[in-house]
Amino acid sequence: MAADQPTVLVVEDEAAQREVLTYNLEAEGFRVARAENGEEALILLDEENPDIIVLDWMLPNVSGIEVCRQIKTRPDTRNVPIIMLSARSEEVDRVRGLETGADDYVVKPYSVIELMARVRAQLRRTRPAAAGLRLEYQDIMLDSETHRVTRNDKSLKLGPTEFRLLTTFMEKPGRVWSREQLLDRVWGRDIYVDTRTVDVHIGRLRKALCQHGGGDPLRTVRGAGYALG
């Protein structure tokens, strides 16, 4: 997994549909995790920490509606956007899907191009840096396209790892990230790095953020990890 590459969890019991979605999402630059049923989806939710979920309504055993409900009632996953896919085109079904917590509802058969656009639209809200948008937190500004960071209008020098760390923090100010979560997001799942390496780079990021003065905006949460603010 490339660092900072958004992960999409595709939950679809039809193999052909799963392959089409996977192919097109990977072509758009996403990392794709796949589940064939609701039970598997709920397991992968913890393992993959997806940035967005594309969820079919009609699943064996546990329905997509129930999967959606469980995801949205959990504090740690309720903000993960869900795009629900369904052959049910009636207004009452669309309303039920949205009221259960789905962030968008797409009726089958759907346009793949339109679905990709809807995925990108949801990610602009939850992963703005992945969409090339500028991030701001107090007096810190991060431009994900030009890779420039300023604090109080003064340019900061950051290494690539520190830049990715800051991006992660600035996308979700206040969220506490464990060392393991930061390793997955910043270094990538396929690279083995000791968790102590995270502490080293957090120290470098703190130094970089304070190179022109100002207080340390990063917070250490004992036994849990790190947060911005």
CYANA upper distance limits for C-alpha pairs under 8 A (distance plus 0.5 A):
  1 MET  CA      5 GLN  CA      7.51
  1 MET  CA     31 ARG  CA      7.44
  1 MET  CA    188 GLY  CA      5.65
  1 MET  CA    189 ARG  CA      6.06
  1 MET  CA    190 ASP  CA      6.28
  2 ALA  CA    187 TRP  CA      8.11
  2 ALA  CA    188 GLY  CA      6.01
  2 ALA  CA    189 ARG  CA      8.47
  3 ALA  CA    184 ASP  CA      8.11
  3 ALA  CA    185 ARG  CA      6.39
  3 ALA  CA    186 VAL  CA      5.51
  3 ALA  CA    187 TRP  CA      5.76
  3 ALA  CA    188 GLY  CA      5.21
  4 ASP  CA    130 ALA  CA      7.91
  4 ASP  CA    164 ARG  CA      7.71
  4 ASP  CA    185 ARG  CA      6.21
  4 ASP  CA    186 VAL  CA      6.51
  4 ASP  CA    188 GLY  CA      8.15
  5 GLN  CA     29 GLY  CA      7.85
  5 GLN  CA     30 PHE  CA      6.61
  5 GLN  CA     31 ARG  CA      6.88
  5 GLN  CA    130 ALA  CA      8.10
  5 GLN  CA    185 ARG  CA      8.44
  6 PRO  CA     30 PHE  CA      5.97
  6 PRO  CA     31 ARG  CA      6.62
  6 PRO  CA     50 PRO  CA      8.01
  6 PRO  CA     51 ASP  CA      6.47
  6 PRO  CA    127 ARG  CA      8.34
  6 PRO  CA    130 ALA  CA      7.74
  7 THR  CA     30 PHE  CA      6.39
  7 THR  CA     31 ARG  CA      5.16
  7 THR  CA     32 VAL  CA      6.18
  7 THR  CA     33 ALA  CA      7.60
  7 THR  CA     48 GLU  CA      8.24
  7 THR  CA     49 ASN  CA      8.30
  7 THR  CA     50 PRO  CA      5.44
  7 THR  CA     51 ASP  CA      5.83
  7 THR  CA     52 ILE  CA      7.32
  8 VAL  CA     25 LEU  CA      8.43
  8 VAL  CA     30 PHE  CA      7.19
  8 VAL  CA     31 ARG  CA      6.69
  8 VAL  CA     32 VAL  CA      5.46
  8 VAL  CA     33 ALA  CA      6.70
  8 VAL  CA     50 PRO  CA      6.13
  8 VAL  CA     51 ASP  CA      6.55
  8 VAL  CA     52 ILE  CA      5.58
  8 VAL  CA     53 ILE  CA      6.13
  8 VAL  CA     54 VAL  CA      7.66
  9 LEU  CA     32 VAL  CA      6.43
  9 LEU  CA     33 ALA  CA      5.24
  9 LEU  CA     34 ARG  CA      6.24
  9 LEU  CA     35 ALA  CA      7.93
  9 LEU  CA     41 ALA  CA      8.36
  9 LEU  CA     45 LEU  CA      8.41
  9 LEU  CA     50 PRO  CA      6.42
  9 LEU  CA     51 ASP  CA      8.44
  9 LEU  CA     52 ILE  CA      6.93
  9 LEU  CA     53 ILE  CA      5.21
  9 LEU  CA     54 VAL  CA      6.68
 10 VAL  CA     18 ARG  CA      7.60
 10 VAL  CA     21 LEU  CA      8.06
 10 VAL  CA     22 THR  CA      8.14
 10 VAL  CA     32 VAL  CA      7.49
 10 VAL  CA     33 ALA  CA      6.69
 10 VAL  CA     34 ARG  CA      5.37
 10 VAL  CA     35 ALA  CA      6.71
 10 VAL  CA     53 ILE  CA      6.52
 10 VAL  CA     54 VAL  CA      5.38
 10 VAL  CA     55 LEU  CA      6.69
 11 VAL  CA     18 ARG  CA      8.26
 11 VAL  CA     34 ARG  CA      6.51
 11 VAL  CA     35 ALA  CA      5.25
 11 VAL  CA     36 GLU  CA      6.39
 11 VAL  CA     37 ASN  CA      7.00
 11 VAL  CA     38 GLY  CA      7.84
 11 VAL  CA     41 ALA  CA      6.85
 11 VAL  CA     53 ILE  CA      7.99
 11 VAL  CA     54 VAL  CA      6.64
 11 VAL  CA     55 LEU  CA      5.32
 11 VAL  CA     56 ASP  CA      6.51
 12 GLU  CA     17 GLN  CA      7.50
 12 GLU  CA     18 ARG  CA      6.29
 12 GLU  CA     34 ARG  CA      8.26
 12 GLU  CA     35 ALA  CA      6.97
 12 GLU  CA     36 GLU  CA      5.83
 12 GLU  CA     37 ASN  CA      7.23
 12 GLU  CA     55 LEU  CA      7.06
 12 GLU  CA     56 ASP  CA      5.88
 12 GLU  CA     59 LEU  CA      7.67
 13 ASP  CA     18 ARG  CA      7.90
 13 ASP  CA     35 ALA  CA      8.05
 13 ASP  CA     36 GLU  CA      4.91
 13 ASP  CA     37 ASN  CA      6.39
 13 ASP  CA     56 ASP  CA      8.34
 13 ASP  CA     59 LEU  CA      6.67
 13 ASP  CA     60 PRO  CA      8.08
 14 GLU  CA     18 ARG  CA      6.73
 14 GLU  CA     36 GLU  CA      8.04
 15 ALA  CA     19 GLU  CA      6.72
 15 ALA  CA     36 GLU  CA      8.49
 16 ALA  CA     20 VAL  CA      6.83
 17 GLN  CA     21 LEU  CA      6.68
 18 ARG  CA     22 THR  CA      6.53
 18 ARG  CA     34 ARG  CA      8.02
 19 GLU  CA     23 TYR  CA      6.49
 20 VAL  CA     24 ASN  CA      6.76
 21 LEU  CA     25 LEU  CA      6.48
 21 LEU  CA    112 VAL  CA      8.36
 22 THR  CA     26 GLU  CA      6.49
 22 THR  CA     32 VAL  CA      6.76
 23 TYR  CA     27 ALA  CA      6.66
 24 ASN  CA     28 GLU  CA      6.84
 24 ASN  CA    112 VAL  CA      8.20
 24 ASN  CA    116 MET  CA      8.32
 25 LEU  CA     29 GLY  CA      7.11
 25 LEU  CA     30 PHE  CA      6.05
 25 LEU  CA     31 ARG  CA      8.02
 25 LEU  CA     32 VAL  CA      7.58
 25 LEU  CA    116 MET  CA      7.67
 26 GLU  CA     30 PHE  CA      5.40
 26 GLU  CA     31 ARG  CA      6.58
 26 GLU  CA     32 VAL  CA      7.25
 28 GLU  CA    116 MET  CA      8.42
 33 ALA  CA     44 LEU  CA      8.35
 33 ALA  CA     48 GLU  CA      7.81
 34 ARG  CA     41 ALA  CA      8.31
 35 ALA  CA     40 GLU  CA      6.08
 35 ALA  CA     41 ALA  CA      5.75
 35 ALA  CA     44 LEU  CA      8.05
 36 GLU  CA     40 GLU  CA      7.24
 36 GLU  CA     41 ALA  CA      8.01
 37 ASN  CA     41 ALA  CA      6.75
 37 ASN  CA     59 LEU  CA      6.29
 37 ASN  CA     60 PRO  CA      6.72
 37 ASN  CA     61 ASN  CA      8.15
 37 ASN  CA     62 VAL  CA      7.72
 38 GLY  CA     42 LEU  CA      6.82
 38 GLY  CA     59 LEU  CA      7.12
 38 GLY  CA     60 PRO  CA      7.94
 38 GLY  CA     61 ASN  CA      7.82
 38 GLY  CA     62 VAL  CA      5.63
 38 GLY  CA     63 SER  CA      6.98
 38 GLY  CA     64 GLY  CA      7.13
 38 GLY  CA     67 VAL  CA      6.46
 39 GLU  CA     43 ILE  CA      7.01
 39 GLU  CA     62 VAL  CA      7.26
 40 GLU  CA     44 LEU  CA      6.66
 41 ALA  CA     45 LEU  CA      6.53
 41 ALA  CA     67 VAL  CA      8.33
 42 LEU  CA     46 ASP  CA      7.65
 42 LEU  CA     67 VAL  CA      7.70
 42 LEU  CA     71 ILE  CA      8.36
 43 ILE  CA     47 GLU  CA      7.18
 44 LEU  CA     48 GLU  CA      6.01
 44 LEU  CA     49 ASN  CA      8.18
 45 LEU  CA     49 ASN  CA      6.09
 45 LEU  CA     50 PRO  CA      7.13
 50 PRO  CA     80 VAL  CA      7.98
 51 ASP  CA     80 VAL  CA      6.59
 51 ASP  CA     81 PRO  CA      7.85
 51 ASP  CA    123 LEU  CA      8.00
 51 ASP  CA    126 THR  CA      8.02
 51 ASP  CA    127 ARG  CA      8.08
 52 ILE  CA     80 VAL  CA      6.15
 52 ILE  CA     81 PRO  CA      5.55
 52 ILE  CA     82 ILE  CA      6.54
 52 ILE  CA     83 ILE  CA      8.40
 52 ILE  CA    119 VAL  CA      8.18
 52 ILE  CA    122 GLN  CA      8.25
 52 ILE  CA    123 LEU  CA      7.75
 53 ILE  CA     80 VAL  CA      7.80
 53 ILE  CA     81 PRO  CA      6.80
 53 ILE  CA     82 ILE  CA      5.25
 53 ILE  CA     83 ILE  CA      6.71
 54 VAL  CA     82 ILE  CA      6.43
 54 VAL  CA     83 ILE  CA      5.36
 54 VAL  CA     84 MET  CA      6.51
 54 VAL  CA     85 LEU  CA      7.65
 55 LEU  CA     64 GLY  CA      6.79
 55 LEU  CA     82 ILE  CA      7.28
 55 LEU  CA     83 ILE  CA      6.57
 55 LEU  CA     84 MET  CA      5.29
 55 LEU  CA     85 LEU  CA      6.38
 56 ASP  CA     64 GLY  CA      6.16
 56 ASP  CA     84 MET  CA      6.21
 56 ASP  CA     85 LEU  CA      5.10
 56 ASP  CA     86 SER  CA      6.53
 57 TRP  CA     63 SER  CA      6.57
 57 TRP  CA     64 GLY  CA      4.58
 57 TRP  CA     65 ILE  CA      6.48
 57 TRP  CA     84 MET  CA      6.98
 57 TRP  CA     85 LEU  CA      6.48
 57 TRP  CA     86 SER  CA      5.83
 58 MET  CA     63 SER  CA      6.35
 58 MET  CA     64 GLY  CA      6.61
 58 MET  CA     86 SER  CA      7.54
 59 LEU  CA     63 SER  CA      5.39
 59 LEU  CA     64 GLY  CA      6.45
 62 VAL  CA     66 GLU  CA      6.87
 62 VAL  CA     67 VAL  CA      7.34
 63 SER  CA     67 VAL  CA      6.83
 64 GLY  CA     68 CYS  CA      6.49
 64 GLY  CA     84 MET  CA      8.32
 65 ILE  CA     69 ARG  CA      6.67
 65 ILE  CA     97 GLY  CA      7.13
 65 ILE  CA    100 THR  CA      7.36
 66 GLU  CA     70 GLN  CA      6.71
 67 VAL  CA     71 ILE  CA      6.72
 68 CYS  CA     72 LYS  CA      6.66
 68 CYS  CA     82 ILE  CA      7.99
 68 CYS  CA    100 THR  CA      7.23
 68 CYS  CA    101 GLY  CA      7.01
 68 CYS  CA    102 ALA  CA      7.23
 69 ARG  CA     73 THR  CA      6.70
 69 ARG  CA    100 THR  CA      6.19
 69 ARG  CA    101 GLY  CA      7.05
 70 GLN  CA     74 ARG  CA      7.03
 71 ILE  CA     77 THR  CA      6.23
 71 ILE  CA     78 ARG  CA      6.27
 72 LYS  CA     77 THR  CA      6.89
 72 LYS  CA     78 ARG  CA      4.47
 72 LYS  CA     79 ASN  CA      7.76
 72 LYS  CA    101 GLY  CA      6.64
 73 THR  CA     77 THR  CA      8.35
 73 THR  CA     78 ARG  CA      6.55
 74 ARG  CA     78 ARG  CA      6.07
 80 VAL  CA    126 THR  CA      8.32
 81 PRO  CA    102 ALA  CA      7.69
 81 PRO  CA    103 ASP  CA      6.26
 81 PRO  CA    122 GLN  CA      7.13
 81 PRO  CA    126 THR  CA      8.35
 82 ILE  CA    101 GLY  CA      8.27
 82 ILE  CA    102 ALA  CA      5.58
 82 ILE  CA    103 ASP  CA      5.80
 82 ILE  CA    104 ASP  CA      7.14
 83 ILE  CA    102 ALA  CA      6.55
 83 ILE  CA    103 ASP  CA      6.38
 83 ILE  CA    104 ASP  CA      5.20
 83 ILE  CA    105 TYR  CA      6.21
 83 ILE  CA    106 VAL  CA      7.64
 83 ILE  CA    119 VAL  CA      8.15
 84 MET  CA     97 GLY  CA      7.81
 84 MET  CA    102 ALA  CA      6.74
 84 MET  CA    103 ASP  CA      8.37
 84 MET  CA    104 ASP  CA      6.72
 84 MET  CA    105 TYR  CA      5.32
 84 MET  CA    106 VAL  CA      6.60
 85 LEU  CA    105 TYR  CA      6.65
 85 LEU  CA    106 VAL  CA      5.48
 85 LEU  CA    107 VAL  CA      6.40
 85 LEU  CA    108 LYS  CA      7.12
 86 SER  CA    105 TYR  CA      8.13
 86 SER  CA    106 VAL  CA      6.95
 86 SER  CA    107 VAL  CA      5.55
 86 SER  CA    108 LYS  CA      6.06
 87 ALA  CA    107 VAL  CA      5.95
 87 ALA  CA    108 LYS  CA      5.14
 87 ALA  CA    109 PRO  CA      7.59
 88 ARG  CA     93 ASP  CA      6.78
 88 ARG  CA     94 ARG  CA      8.04
 88 ARG  CA    107 VAL  CA      7.12
 88 ARG  CA    108 LYS  CA      8.21
 89 SER  CA     93 ASP  CA      7.34
 89 SER  CA     94 ARG  CA      7.36
 89 SER  CA    107 VAL  CA      6.43
 90 GLU  CA     94 ARG  CA      6.97
 91 GLU  CA     95 VAL  CA      6.59
 92 VAL  CA     96 ARG  CA      6.62
 93 ASP  CA     97 GLY  CA      6.67
 94 ARG  CA     98 LEU  CA      6.81
 94 ARG  CA    105 TYR  CA      7.07
 95 VAL  CA     99 GLU  CA      6.43
 96 ARG  CA    100 THR  CA      6.58
 97 GLY  CA    101 GLY  CA      7.27
 97 GLY  CA    102 ALA  CA      6.30
 97 GLY  CA    105 TYR  CA      7.59
 98 LEU  CA    102 ALA  CA      5.16
 98 LEU  CA    103 ASP  CA      6.91
 98 LEU  CA    104 ASP  CA      7.41
 98 LEU  CA    105 TYR  CA      7.59
104 ASP  CA    118 ARG  CA      8.48
106 VAL  CA    110 TYR  CA      7.36
106 VAL  CA    115 LEU  CA      8.10
110 TYR  CA    114 GLU  CA      8.11
110 TYR  CA    115 LEU  CA      7.77
111 SER  CA    115 LEU  CA      6.74
112 VAL  CA    116 MET  CA      6.66
113 ILE  CA    117 ALA  CA      6.85
114 GLU  CA    118 ARG  CA      6.77
115 LEU  CA    119 VAL  CA      6.73
116 MET  CA    120 ARG  CA      6.77
117 ALA  CA    121 ALA  CA      6.62
118 ARG  CA    122 GLN  CA      6.78
119 VAL  CA    123 LEU  CA      6.79
120 ARG  CA    124 ARG  CA      6.69
120 ARG  CA    131 ALA  CA      8.02
121 ALA  CA    125 ARG  CA      7.48
122 GLN  CA    126 THR  CA      7.18
123 LEU  CA    127 ARG  CA      5.53
123 LEU  CA    128 PRO  CA      7.09
123 LEU  CA    130 ALA  CA      8.09
123 LEU  CA    131 ALA  CA      7.70
124 ARG  CA    128 PRO  CA      5.02
124 ARG  CA    129 ALA  CA      8.31
124 ARG  CA    130 ALA  CA      7.93
124 ARG  CA    131 ALA  CA      6.12
124 ARG  CA    133 LEU  CA      8.42
126 THR  CA    171 GLU  CA      7.87
127 ARG  CA    131 ALA  CA      7.44
127 ARG  CA    171 GLU  CA      6.86
128 PRO  CA    132 GLY  CA      7.08
128 PRO  CA    133 LEU  CA      5.87
128 PRO  CA    134 ARG  CA      7.97
128 PRO  CA    135 LEU  CA      7.98
128 PRO  CA    171 GLU  CA      7.37
129 ALA  CA    133 LEU  CA      5.69
129 ALA  CA    134 ARG  CA      7.23
129 ALA  CA    135 LEU  CA      7.61
129 ALA  CA    144 SER  CA      6.01
129 ALA  CA    167 THR  CA      7.46
129 ALA  CA    171 GLU  CA      7.74
130 ALA  CA    144 SER  CA      8.23
132 GLY  CA    143 ASP  CA      8.20
132 GLY  CA    144 SER  CA      5.85
132 GLY  CA    145 GLU  CA      5.79
133 LEU  CA    143 ASP  CA      7.29
133 LEU  CA    144 SER  CA      6.68
133 LEU  CA    145 GLU  CA      7.73
134 ARG  CA    141 MET  CA      7.69
134 ARG  CA    142 LEU  CA      6.21
134 ARG  CA    143 ASP  CA      5.03
134 ARG  CA    144 SER  CA      6.50
134 ARG  CA    145 GLU  CA      8.38
135 LEU  CA    141 MET  CA      6.30
135 LEU  CA    142 LEU  CA      5.59
135 LEU  CA    143 ASP  CA      6.96
135 LEU  CA    144 SER  CA      8.25
135 LEU  CA    167 THR  CA      8.50
135 LEU  CA    170 MET  CA      7.12
135 LEU  CA    171 GLU  CA      7.67
136 GLU  CA    140 ILE  CA      6.21
136 GLU  CA    141 MET  CA      5.02
136 GLU  CA    142 LEU  CA      6.84
136 GLU  CA    170 MET  CA      7.68
137 TYR  CA    141 MET  CA      7.06
137 TYR  CA    170 MET  CA      7.11
137 TYR  CA    173 PRO  CA      8.24
139 ASP  CA    151 ARG  CA      5.84
139 ASP  CA    152 ASN  CA      5.55
139 ASP  CA    153 ASP  CA      8.28
140 ILE  CA    149 VAL  CA      7.73
140 ILE  CA    150 THR  CA      6.27
140 ILE  CA    151 ARG  CA      4.87
140 ILE  CA    152 ASN  CA      7.05
141 MET  CA    149 VAL  CA      6.15
141 MET  CA    150 THR  CA      5.77
141 MET  CA    151 ARG  CA      6.82
142 LEU  CA    147 HIS  CA      7.68
142 LEU  CA    148 ARG  CA      6.47
142 LEU  CA    149 VAL  CA      5.02
142 LEU  CA    150 THR  CA      7.16
142 LEU  CA    167 THR  CA      7.93
143 ASP  CA    147 HIS  CA      5.99
143 ASP  CA    148 ARG  CA      5.80
143 ASP  CA    149 VAL  CA      6.87
144 SER  CA    148 ARG  CA      7.70
144 SER  CA    167 THR  CA      8.42
147 HIS  CA    163 PHE  CA      8.23
148 ARG  CA    155 SER  CA      7.89
148 ARG  CA    156 LEU  CA      8.15
149 VAL  CA    155 SER  CA      6.49
149 VAL  CA    156 LEU  CA      6.04
149 VAL  CA    157 LYS  CA      8.05
149 VAL  CA    158 LEU  CA      8.34
150 THR  CA    154 LYS  CA      5.59
150 THR  CA    155 SER  CA      4.82
150 THR  CA    156 LEU  CA      5.87
151 ARG  CA    155 SER  CA      7.05
151 ARG  CA    156 LEU  CA      7.40
151 ARG  CA    209 LEU  CA      7.90
154 LYS  CA    212 HIS  CA      8.03
156 LEU  CA    208 ALA  CA      7.08
156 LEU  CA    209 LEU  CA      7.44
156 LEU  CA    211 GLN  CA      7.91
157 LYS  CA    208 ALA  CA      6.97
158 LEU  CA    162 GLU  CA      6.30
158 LEU  CA    163 PHE  CA      6.35
158 LEU  CA    205 LEU  CA      7.75
158 LEU  CA    208 ALA  CA      6.77
159 GLY  CA    163 PHE  CA      6.61
160 PRO  CA    164 ARG  CA      6.84
161 THR  CA    165 LEU  CA      6.71
161 THR  CA    186 VAL  CA      7.55
161 THR  CA    187 TRP  CA      8.34
161 THR  CA    201 HIS  CA      7.83
162 GLU  CA    166 LEU  CA      6.61
162 GLU  CA    201 HIS  CA      6.86
162 GLU  CA    202 ILE  CA      7.91
162 GLU  CA    204 ARG  CA      7.64
162 GLU  CA    205 LEU  CA      5.89
163 PHE  CA    167 THR  CA      6.63
164 ARG  CA    168 THR  CA      6.74
164 ARG  CA    186 VAL  CA      6.34
165 LEU  CA    169 PHE  CA      6.88
165 LEU  CA    182 LEU  CA      8.01
165 LEU  CA    186 VAL  CA      6.69
165 LEU  CA    202 ILE  CA      8.36
165 LEU  CA    205 LEU  CA      8.39
166 LEU  CA    170 MET  CA      6.48
166 LEU  CA    205 LEU  CA      8.05
167 THR  CA    171 GLU  CA      6.63
168 THR  CA    172 LYS  CA      7.39
168 THR  CA    185 ARG  CA      8.09
168 THR  CA    186 VAL  CA      8.21
169 PHE  CA    173 PRO  CA      6.26
169 PHE  CA    174 GLY  CA      8.49
169 PHE  CA    175 ARG  CA      8.09
169 PHE  CA    227 ALA  CA      7.05
169 PHE  CA    228 LEU  CA      6.11
170 MET  CA    228 LEU  CA      7.50
173 PRO  CA    227 ALA  CA      7.51
173 PRO  CA    228 LEU  CA      5.71
173 PRO  CA    229 GLY  CA      6.78
174 GLY  CA    227 ALA  CA      6.17
174 GLY  CA    228 LEU  CA      5.94
174 GLY  CA    229 GLY  CA      5.81
175 ARG  CA    227 ALA  CA      6.13
175 ARG  CA    228 LEU  CA      7.70
176 VAL  CA    221 VAL  CA      7.93
176 VAL  CA    224 ALA  CA      7.61
176 VAL  CA    225 GLY  CA      6.57
176 VAL  CA    226 TYR  CA      5.84
176 VAL  CA    227 ALA  CA      5.09
176 VAL  CA    228 LEU  CA      8.38
177 TRP  CA    181 GLN  CA      6.51
177 TRP  CA    182 LEU  CA      6.81
177 TRP  CA    224 ALA  CA      7.82
177 TRP  CA    225 GLY  CA      5.84
177 TRP  CA    226 TYR  CA      5.86
177 TRP  CA    227 ALA  CA      6.70
178 SER  CA    182 LEU  CA      6.79
178 SER  CA    224 ALA  CA      6.09
178 SER  CA    225 GLY  CA      4.73
178 SER  CA    226 TYR  CA      7.07
179 ARG  CA    183 LEU  CA      6.65
179 ARG  CA    195 THR  CA      6.50
179 ARG  CA    198 VAL  CA      6.84
179 ARG  CA    225 GLY  CA      6.38
179 ARG  CA    226 TYR  CA      8.31
180 GLU  CA    184 ASP  CA      6.85
180 GLU  CA    195 THR  CA      7.31
181 GLN  CA    185 ARG  CA      6.69
182 LEU  CA    186 VAL  CA      6.14
182 LEU  CA    187 TRP  CA      8.04
182 LEU  CA    198 VAL  CA      7.97
183 LEU  CA    187 TRP  CA      5.60
183 LEU  CA    188 GLY  CA      6.85
183 LEU  CA    189 ARG  CA      7.84
183 LEU  CA    193 VAL  CA      7.90
183 LEU  CA    195 THR  CA      7.83
183 LEU  CA    198 VAL  CA      7.67
184 ASP  CA    188 GLY  CA      5.12
184 ASP  CA    189 ARG  CA      5.37
185 ARG  CA    189 ARG  CA      8.21
187 TRP  CA    191 ILE  CA      7.15
187 TRP  CA    193 VAL  CA      8.33
193 VAL  CA    197 THR  CA      7.30
194 ASP  CA    198 VAL  CA      8.23
195 THR  CA    199 ASP  CA      7.90
196 ARG  CA    200 VAL  CA      7.17
197 THR  CA    201 HIS  CA      6.93
198 VAL  CA    202 ILE  CA      6.57
199 ASP  CA    203 GLY  CA      6.71
200 VAL  CA    204 ARG  CA      6.98
201 HIS  CA    205 LEU  CA      6.56
202 ILE  CA    206 ARG  CA      6.63
203 GLY  CA    207 LYS  CA      6.81
204 ARG  CA    208 ALA  CA      6.66
205 LEU  CA    209 LEU  CA      6.59
206 ARG  CA    210 CYS  CA      6.80
206 ARG  CA    216 ASP  CA      6.90
206 ARG  CA    217 PRO  CA      8.42
206 ARG  CA    218 LEU  CA      7.51
207 LYS  CA    211 GLN  CA      6.49
209 LEU  CA    216 ASP  CA      7.72
210 CYS  CA    214 GLY  CA      6.17
210 CYS  CA    215 GLY  CA      7.18
210 CYS  CA    216 ASP  CA      6.99
217 PRO  CA    228 LEU  CA      6.42
217 PRO  CA    229 GLY  CA      6.11
218 LEU  CA    226 TYR  CA      7.49
218 LEU  CA    227 ALA  CA      6.30
218 LEU  CA    228 LEU  CA      5.13
218 LEU  CA    229 GLY  CA      6.46
219 ARG  CA    226 TYR  CA      6.13
219 ARG  CA    227 ALA  CA      5.62
219 ARG  CA    228 LEU  CA      6.47
219 ARG  CA    229 GLY  CA      6.72
220 THR  CA    225 GLY  CA      6.60
220 THR  CA    226 TYR  CA      5.20
220 THR  CA    227 ALA  CA      7.11
221 VAL  CA    225 GLY  CA      5.71
221 VAL  CA    226 TYR  CA      6.17
221 VAL  CA    227 ALA  CA      7.94
